[in-house]
């Protein structure tokens, strides 16, 4: 049957591919009677630490919580500053504000879209405690350069890895050059549950111990409490993730192949720039993002694609510092210009990208983008 439209997400297709194992794990949890911090949660905790190559894994309620729980575990709060980039989801900066610290925004690299290490040092003050790089769209930041700066100024490094589980650099794995990694398991992610969820992975015993207390009302044992919150991954979601984790590398390989097909098919288009993959890096394409060279045409081009069967979207099309809720002053500051971040927000279009795409669907999207290119290149 000829392809007439391509959806952005493939959640149901993925579920159907893994249905027997997912249903079995959900049934196992339901029949166990232990739905929060039960056996399935402990199983996934162990599996995710092994997958990540870290000593500890701390599942929690969502990716935002994962970030601010780490900040609190390290004592980062009022009067402190955390450096991150402006072209990311609002939650990255939001987590800094929840912890009580100030978010310091610097620009991104124009090619990778990740934080530009060359912009970090100028943002460091006596109040700086931490650098929070975001592995954007599935591509790793330049962690060796960031680690070198952090060591020079004795700063913590917390990786926001909501979009790049299973990505890697040419000389490093995510988690090797930082104090902790925070990730999200919301359904849209490469490793997604059937709702919301998150986790922290670390080799730092203090972060492990304190975040486990903070996520559960400060409780080390039944009826014993100190200051804390309620941020727990339930066992049903852990069961779903346990199944999907076994397929994440294969699924990301499929994403990489679809990205190669997109890039080969879209060579030569005039109106858009294609994604850049840093040589030697494993970019796992959480998103396949093209940049409209004339940003004033972006919204019209997106609508054209949507009207012609391609469920394309924008991601972070309003940068953090452009949001109405941006807390200018005590809660945030900007260092240098954010030219690249502003361009990224104004120009980005995300094409459908998920492992369960078919070659026919990818070719349909390619054909429609080429048609769009002819329409708007005039």
C-alpha positions in Angstrom: 0.0 0.0 0.0 1.3 3.4 -0.9 2.4 5.7 1.9 0.1 8.7 2.4 1.3 10.1 5.7 4.1 9.5 8.2 3.5 10.0 11.9 6.1 11.5 14.2 6.0 8.8 16.9 6.1 5.0 16.7 5.1 4.1 20.2 2.3 1.7 19.4 4.5 -0.1 16.8 7.2 -0.5 19.3 4.8 -1.9 21.9 3.5 -4.4 19.4 7.1 -5.5 18.6 7.8 -6.2 22.3 4.2 -6.9 23.4 4.7 -10.4 24.8 7.6 -9.5 27.0 6.1 -6.2 28.1 2.8 -7.8 29.0 4.6 -10.5 30.9 6.5 -8.1 33.0 3.4 -6.0 33.7 1.5 -9.1 34.7 4.4 -10.2 36.9 4.3 -6.8 38.8 0.5 -6.8 39.2 0.6 -10.4 40.6 3.5 -9.6 42.9 1.4 -6.9 44.8 4.6 -4.8 45.1 4.2 -1.7 42.9 6.6 0.8 44.3 10.3 0.0 45.0 9.5 -3.6 44.6 11.5 -6.4 42.9 11.0 -5.2 39.4 12.3 -1.7 40.3 15.4 -3.3 41.9 15.9 -5.4 38.9 15.8 -2.5 36.5 18.0 -0.4 38.8 20.7 -3.1 38.6 20.3 -3.5 34.8 20.5 0.2 34.1 23.6 0.6 36.2 25.3 -2.3 34.3 24.2 -0.8 31.0 25.5 2.6 31.9 28.8 1.2 33.3 28.3 2.9 36.6 28.3 1.7 40.2 24.9 3.1 41.0 21.5 3.7 39.4 18.7 5.6 41.1 15.4 5.5 39.3 13.1 8.4 40.1 9.9 10.1 39.0 11.1 11.9 35.9 14.1 13.5 34.2 13.6 16.9 35.7 13.6 15.4 39.2 16.8 13.5 38.4 18.6 16.8 37.6 17.6 18.7 40.7 17.9 15.7 43.0 21.6 15.5 42.0 22.1 19.2 42.5 20.6 19.0 46.0 22.6 15.9 46.9 25.8 18.0 46.0 24.6 20.9 48.1 24.0 23.2 45.2 21.4 25.8 46.1 20.8 29.5 46.9 23.7 31.7 46.0 25.2 29.1 43.6 25.4 29.2 39.8 25.1 26.3 37.3 26.2 26.8 33.7 24.2 25.3 30.9 23.1 26.0 27.3 20.0 28.0 26.2 18.8 25.7 23.4 17.3 22.9 25.3 14.1 21.9 27.0 13.0 24.3 29.7 13.3 21.6 32.4 17.1 21.8 32.3 17.1 25.3 33.6 14.0 24.7 35.7 15.8 22.0 37.7 18.5 24.5 38.6 15.8 27.0 39.8 14.0 24.2 41.8 17.3 23.6 43.6 17.4 27.3 44.4 20.5 28.1 42.2 21.0 30.5 39.3 21.0 29.2 35.8 23.8 30.7 33.7 23.2 30.3 30.0 25.8 30.2 27.3 25.6 29.6 23.6 25.8 26.3 21.7 28.1 25.1 19.0 26.6 26.0 15.6 27.2 22.5 14.2 26.5 20.0 17.0 23.9 22.2 18.8 25.5 21.1 22.1 27.0 23.5 24.6 30.1 25.2 23.2 33.0 24.5 25.6 34.7 27.7 24.3 31.9 29.7 25.9 32.0 28.1 29.3 35.1 29.6 30.9 34.0 33.2 30.5 30.8 32.4 32.5 32.6 31.0 35.5 32.5 33.2 38.7 33.3 32.6 42.4 29.6 31.4 42.6 29.9 28.7 40.0 29.5 25.2 41.4 28.5 23.1 38.4 28.4 22.7 34.6 25.3 21.0 33.2 25.9 20.0 29.5 23.0 18.7 27.5 23.5 15.9 25.0 21.1 17.4 22.4 19.1 15.5 19.8 21.1 12.3 20.5 24.7 13.7 20.0 27.2 13.9 22.8 28.8 17.1 24.0 32.5 17.5 23.9 33.0 16.0 27.4 36.8 15.9 27.4 36.9 19.7 26.9 34.2 20.2 29.5 35.9 17.9 32.0 39.2 19.8 31.6 37.4 23.1 32.4 35.6 21.6 35.4 38.9 20.1 36.8 40.6 23.5 36.4 38.0 25.3 38.4 37.0 22.4 40.7 33.4 22.3 39.5 30.9 19.5 39.5 29.7 18.1 36.1 26.1 16.8 35.7 25.2 15.4 32.3 21.6 16.0 31.1 21.2 12.8 29.1 17.5 12.8 28.4 18.1 12.4 24.7 21.2 10.4 24.2 21.1 7.0 26.0 23.6 4.7 24.2 25.4 7.6 22.5 29.1 8.0 22.9 32.1 10.1 22.0 35.2 8.9 20.2 37.1 8.5 23.4 34.5 8.3 26.1 31.2 7.0 27.2 28.5 9.1 28.8 29.0 9.0 32.5 32.8 8.5 32.4 33.7 12.2 32.6 31.1 13.6 35.0 29.9 13.3 38.6 26.4 12.1 37.6 24.1 11.6 34.6 20.4 12.4 34.7 18.0 10.9 32.2 14.3 10.9 31.3 12.2 7.9 30.4 9.1 9.7 29.2 7.5 7.9 26.3 9.0 10.1 23.6 12.6 9.2 24.5 14.7 6.5 22.8 14.2 4.5 26.0 10.7 5.4 27.1 8.2 3.9 29.5 4.4 4.1 29.3 4.1 7.4 31.3 6.8 9.3 33.0 10.1 8.3 34.7 13.7 9.1 35.1 17.0 8.0 36.6 20.4 9.1 37.9 23.5 7.1 37.2 26.7 7.8 39.1 29.9 6.4 40.6 29.6 8.9 43.5 28.6 7.2 46.7 27.3 10.5 48.2 25.1 11.2 45.2 23.7 7.6 45.4 23.0 7.7 49.1 21.5 11.2 49.3 19.4 11.0 46.2 17.9 7.7 47.3 16.9 9.5 50.5 15.6 12.6 48.8 13.4 10.7 46.3 11.5 8.9 49.1 10.6 11.4 51.9 14.1 11.2 53.3 13.4 7.6 54.4 16.2 5.0 54.8 13.8 2.6 56.5 10.1 2.2 57.2 8.7 4.9 59.5 12.1 6.8 59.5 12.1 10.1 57.7 14.1 13.3 57.2 13.7 16.1 54.7 12.8 14.7 51.3 10.3 14.5 48.4 8.2 12.0 46.5 9.9 11.0 43.3 9.7 7.3 42.7 9.6 5.2 39.5 6.8 2.6 39.9 7.4 -1.0 39.2 5.1 -1.3 36.2 7.2 1.4 34.4 10.4 -0.4 35.6 9.1 -3.6 34.0 8.4 -1.8 30.7 11.9 -0.3 30.8 13.6 -3.6 31.6 12.2 -5.0 28.4 13.0 -2.0 26.2 16.5 -1.7 27.6 17.4 -5.0 26.0 16.5 -3.5 22.6 17.9 0.0 23.0 21.2 -0.5 21.1 19.5 -2.3 18.2 16.8 0.4 18.1 19.4 3.2 18.1 21.2 1.4 15.2 18.0 1.5 13.3 17.7 5.2 14.0 21.2 5.8 12.7 20.4 3.9 9.5 17.2 6.0 8.9 19.3 9.1 9.5 21.8 8.0 6.9 18.9 7.4 4.5 17.5 10.9 5.2 20.8 12.6 4.7 21.6 10.7 1.5 18.2 11.5 0.1 18.2 15.1 1.0 21.6 16.1 -0.3 21.5 19.2 -2.4 18.3 20.8 -1.0 18.6 24.6 -1.0 16.4 25.8 1.8 17.6 23.7 4.7 20.8 22.5 6.4 21.1 18.8 7.4 22.2 17.5 10.8 25.9 17.4 11.6 27.5 14.3 13.1 30.8 14.9 14.9 33.4 12.5 13.4 33.9 9.4 15.5 30.9 10.1 17.7 27.9 7.8 18.0 24.9 10.1 17.3 21.8 8.1 18.1 19.3 10.5 16.6 16.7 11.0 19.3 15.6 13.7 16.8 16.5 14.3 13.1 16.6 18.1 12.9 17.0 20.2 9.8 17.6 23.9 10.0 15.7 26.3 7.7 18.3 28.8 6.4 15.7 31.6 6.2 14.1 31.2 9.6 11.3 33.6 8.7 10.0 30.8 6.4 10.2 28.0 9.0 6.6 28.0 10.3 5.2 28.1 6.7 7.5 25.2 5.7 6.5 23.2 8.7 2.8 23.8 7.9 3.4 22.7 4.3 4.9 19.4 5.5 2.1 18.8 7.9 -0.5 19.6 5.3 1.2 17.2 2.9 1.3 14.1 5.1 4.5 14.6 7.1 4.0 14.9 10.9 7.0 17.1 11.4 7.4 19.2 14.6 9.6 21.8 16.2 11.6 21.2 19.4 12.6 24.1 21.7 11.4 26.7 19.1 11.2 29.2 22.0 14.6 29.2 23.6 14.8 29.2 27.4 15.7 32.9 27.6 12.9 33.8 25.3 10.2 32.1 27.5 7.7 34.3 29.4 8.7 32.4 32.5 12.4 33.2 32.3 13.4 34.6 35.7 15.7 37.5 34.8 17.8 38.6 37.6 18.5 36.4 40.6 17.3 33.2 39.0 19.2 33.5 35.7 21.8 35.3 33.7 23.2 35.2 30.2 26.9 35.3 29.3 27.8 36.5 25.8 25.4 36.4 22.9 23.2 33.5 22.2 23.2 33.8 18.4 23.4 30.1 17.7 20.8 29.2 20.2 18.4 31.8 18.8 19.0 30.6 15.3 18.5 27.0 16.4 15.1 27.9 18.0 13.9 29.9 15.0 15.0 27.5 12.3 14.5 23.9 13.5 12.2 21.3 12.0 12.2 17.7 13.4 11.4 15.0 10.9 9.7 11.7 11.9 12.4 9.5 13.6 11.8 6.2 15.3 13.2 2.7 14.9 10.0 1.2 13.5 9.9 3.5 10.5 9.9 1.7 7.1 12.1 2.5 4.1 8.9 3.5 2.2 8.0 6.0 4.9 11.5 7.5 5.1 11.4 7.9 1.3 8.0 9.5 1.4 9.3 12.1 3.9 12.4 12.7 1.7 10.2 13.2 -1.3 7.9 15.7 0.5 10.9 17.7 1.9 12.3 17.9 -1.6 8.9 19.1 -2.9 8.8 21.7 -0.1 12.3 22.8 -1.0 11.3 23.5 -4.6 8.2 25.4 -3.4 10.1 27.7 -0.9 13.4 28.0 -2.9 11.6 30.2 -5.4 
